[in-house]
């Protein structure tokens, strides 16, 4: 699967937290991500500025290049990483997590290395 980064938060409007669909291993992996790690690997993003609701860190989004063009992202609430999308398809979730892991491992930024 190929994913292209989305430059602005507005393009990912309508996504929600789908971290509950992650298996234990992927959930633990997502928890290791920080805004600093994602900035280093994927560049700066505009903060999602709503600190009273726990949103004060940037968010990163990608669009899958396939028939459904699903939007996927990593956002933070109260400082904790969360998987975001409109999809809850388990195969698609695994593919996106695999993409992120490959990208992070390629740059040796993932703390699991």
C-alpha positions as CSV (number, residue, x, y, z in Angstrom):
1,X,0.0,0.0,0.0
2,X,1.2,3.5,-0.8
3,X,0.4,6.5,1.5
4,X,0.9,10.2,0.7
5,X,1.2,12.7,3.5
6,X,-1.5,15.3,4.0
7,X,-0.1,18.8,4.7
8,X,-3.0,20.2,6.8
9,X,-5.1,19.0,9.6
10,X,-8.3,20.2,7.8
11,X,-7.9,17.5,5.2
12,X,-8.3,14.8,7.9
13,X,-11.5,16.3,9.3
14,X,-13.9,13.6,10.4
15,X,-11.4,11.1,11.6
16,X,-11.7,9.7,15.1
17,X,-9.6,7.7,17.6
18,X,-9.6,4.0,16.5
19,X,-6.8,2.9,18.8
20,X,-9.2,0.4,20.4
21,X,-9.0,-1.7,17.2
22,X,-5.2,-2.2,17.6
23,X,-3.8,-5.5,18.9
24,X,-1.7,-5.4,22.0
25,X,1.6,-5.2,20.1
26,X,0.6,-2.4,17.9
27,X,-1.0,-0.5,20.7
28,X,2.3,-0.7,22.7
29,X,4.2,0.4,19.6
30,X,1.9,3.5,19.0
31,X,2.4,4.4,22.7
32,X,6.2,4.9,22.0
33,X,5.5,7.6,19.4
34,X,6.0,11.3,20.4
35,X,5.5,14.5,18.5
36,X,9.3,15.0,18.5
37,X,9.9,11.6,16.8
38,X,7.2,12.2,14.2
39,X,8.5,15.7,13.5
40,X,12.0,14.4,13.0
41,X,10.8,11.8,10.5
42,X,7.8,13.4,8.8
43,X,8.4,17.2,9.3
44,X,6.6,19.9,11.2
45,X,2.8,20.0,11.4
46,X,0.5,22.7,12.8
47,X,-0.6,22.0,16.3
48,X,-4.2,21.0,16.9
49,X,-4.7,23.8,19.3
50,X,-7.5,23.0,21.8
51,X,-5.7,22.4,25.1
52,X,-8.8,22.5,27.2
53,X,-9.9,19.3,25.5
54,X,-6.4,17.7,25.6
55,X,-5.4,18.6,22.0
56,X,-2.2,20.6,22.1
57,X,0.2,18.5,19.9
58,X,0.6,18.3,16.2
59,X,-1.1,15.5,14.2
60,X,0.2,13.7,11.1
61,X,-2.1,12.3,8.4
62,X,-1.7,10.2,5.3
63,X,-4.1,9.2,2.5
64,X,-4.0,5.6,1.3
65,X,-3.7,5.4,-2.5
66,X,-6.2,2.7,-3.3
67,X,-9.8,2.4,-4.2
68,X,-11.2,3.7,-0.9
69,X,-8.5,6.5,-0.3
70,X,-8.9,6.1,3.5
71,X,-7.2,8.8,5.6
72,X,-5.0,7.6,8.4
73,X,-3.2,9.6,11.1
74,X,-1.4,9.7,14.4
75,X,-2.7,12.3,16.8
76,X,-2.2,13.1,20.4
77,X,-4.6,13.8,23.3
78,X,-3.4,14.6,26.7
79,X,0.1,13.8,25.3
80,X,-0.7,10.2,24.4
81,X,-0.5,8.9,20.8
82,X,-3.6,7.7,19.1
83,X,-4.4,6.1,15.8
84,X,-7.0,8.1,13.8
85,X,-9.0,7.2,10.8
86,X,-12.6,6.8,9.5
87,X,-11.9,3.1,8.8
88,X,-11.9,0.3,11.3
89,X,-11.0,-2.4,8.8
90,X,-8.5,-4.7,10.6
91,X,-6.4,-5.5,7.5
92,X,-6.2,-1.8,6.5
93,X,-5.1,-0.9,10.1
94,X,-2.4,-3.6,10.0
95,X,-1.2,-2.2,6.6
96,X,-1.0,1.4,7.9
97,X,0.8,0.4,11.1
98,X,3.2,-1.7,8.9
99,X,3.9,1.4,6.8
100,X,4.6,3.5,9.8
101,X,6.9,0.9,11.3
102,X,8.8,0.6,8.1
103,X,9.2,4.4,7.8
104,X,10.4,4.7,11.4
105,X,12.8,1.8,11.2
106,X,14.3,3.1,8.0
107,X,15.4,6.2,9.9
108,X,16.3,4.4,13.2
109,X,14.0,6.8,15.0
110,X,11.6,4.3,16.5
111,X,12.5,3.7,20.2
112,X,11.9,0.0,19.7
113,X,15.2,-0.3,17.7
